[in-house]
């Protein structure tokens, strides 16, 4: 932060679903990363003095008997201070006078506007909602309003040891769910029954949220990258592509596996699967300090192009005549190979950010052949280390022989 700057980071909103119901509350990732507070109606104010001393205050909603009766306990001041490590905790009734005080003494105001977030929606970010609420006060001050999120994101991209421990725990729970599917999948089950197996295992280990809406895609559904309807019957002779992960204390895992519904890959399915597996193993070797997402995507593209030619899906002519903006391999491998993983399953971090030890990434090549009704994706989570990477899902069965044996 700059000298004389005040930063205001606000919690997420509890969004209404319908009637008197709300969507499950999920804290804003930046606010949680700074405070550890998981409840709504919470505000963090930070001010950097001329002597470089940082003042910070946490404001929370005051609880009462009625709130405790209907919704359960909320944090009081001592407990909020213990959770966050912030000594000065106030009730949110003191927010407006505190804002006036710091706006008047500050040279610059920063909010968690998250203006460069990856998804555009009609729902405004918590910081933008907060700005609109106090727009008259901000406008009257004449102070420059900045977005603090890019600075937070530069810090979030390298994980603390505690964060890595939480991701490992999420992966361990996901592992149990994956093994349960291998042991219970049978032809005639529905995709949602497979999802139920996964959710049962996660709840059994104390996790009630998944990292994202699970993709349980049998047959041709696997060629829809973000398929989440999960209502088809898994037929004998089909492949089942699963993309899912447990979220533990807001930290996710992200796993994709493609398995045969009847427990045995056909000759063609095995051919496609092992082609993806070879690219997967080669791609894993690329994950090391100094590499970038764009670098891995470009190198994996060449590996995949070679495999698609060997499979007869691309010809030399296709490659020679390809459009640079739409390479031939993208007909069968339309997505990237990696993304950052953290408080968001597709976490913050740019595609040209050099990898550093402590970063967590996905590795997920795939081949999708719509006219054959075959889609294969294999995905693991890796931790960047000093000399390369650690496969955090190394004990997840991935070889054809291991999967068939377990099924």
Secondary structure as UniProt FT lines:
FT   TURN            3..4
FT   STRAND          5..10
FT   STRAND          16..18
FT   TURN            19..20
FT   STRAND          21..22
FT   HELIX           29..35
FT   STRAND          42..48
FT   TURN            50..51
FT   STRAND          54..60
FT   HELIX           65..71
FT   HELIX           77..84
FT   STRAND          89..91
FT   HELIX           92..94
FT   HELIX           95..105
FT   STRAND          108..111
FT   TURN            115..116
FT   HELIX           126..133
FT   HELIX           135..141
FT   STRAND          144..147
FT   HELIX           149..156
FT   HELIX           161..184
FT   TURN            187..188
FT   HELIX           191..204
FT   TURN            205..206
FT   STRAND          215..218
FT   HELIX           219..223
FT   TURN            225..226
FT   TURN            236..237
FT   STRAND          239..244
FT   STRAND          246..248
FT   TURN            249..250
FT   STRAND          251..252
FT   STRAND          255..260
FT   TURN            261..262
FT   HELIX           267..284
FT   TURN            285..286
FT   TURN            289..290
FT   HELIX           293..310
FT   TURN            311..312
FT   HELIX           316..320
FT   TURN            324..325
FT   HELIX           328..331
FT   TURN            351..352
FT   TURN            357..358
FT   STRAND          360..363
FT   STRAND          366..369
FT   HELIX           370..372
FT   STRAND          374..377
FT   STRAND          379..384
FT   STRAND          389..391
FT   TURN            392..395
FT   HELIX           400..406
//
